[in-house]
Amino acid sequence: MTVATLGNIAFRVDSARIFTPNNISGSTGSDWATHDVVHGKTTREWIGPKAKKYTFEVLLRAQDGVPPRRMLQELQNMAESNGAYWFVVGGETVGNLPFVLSEISDTWGATIRNGKLIECKVELTLEEYR
């Protein structure tokens, strides 16, 4: 069962694979300009909405049917490209615009003989693309 997608990456849970986004957190707001006023308080002017930003973690584990090195490379390629991707969770798009994968960080948890990666935690940062 697919629980989320980011472009062509499907986060899913089934008998062969466990690959889900964890600890999703987001932020948004608005931009404001401040103008000085002679003999008065400064005034604020609304400029527009800020781009939405989301971060989440994924655990890449060979025992869960996810090839860590290959999936890590695919995510790194997305982060280094100029692509924008729809982020869909539970069948609904997150936000009204696609996102760029602006940053990725990885922590290698376990390697076995010959340096084969078998577990890796990855944190992804998505920023709305306009």
C-alpha angles and dihedrals in degrees: 000000000000112000099177143355135207108191105304094344111104118200106205148156123215139129092286102038144032111190116145138151113250134196096013110191129174142186139194138160140141138279120240133189120216119216124195116230121203109244092356146075119287116263128222127220124197111236101180145282121310120238113265116250128199133183129189142158132236126193114218108201127167091211088060092055096260117121100223101201095045094046092045089053092049092051091046090051090053091050092050094047131081093242128130119208137194113242110212124183122181092353094303127102116243106233128344098275137053121261135231118222094235100173140013130184127184136198116197109221104180140004129182136201114334091015097285109168112231102166133029134164115213129192117203128197119202124191125191114254120221 
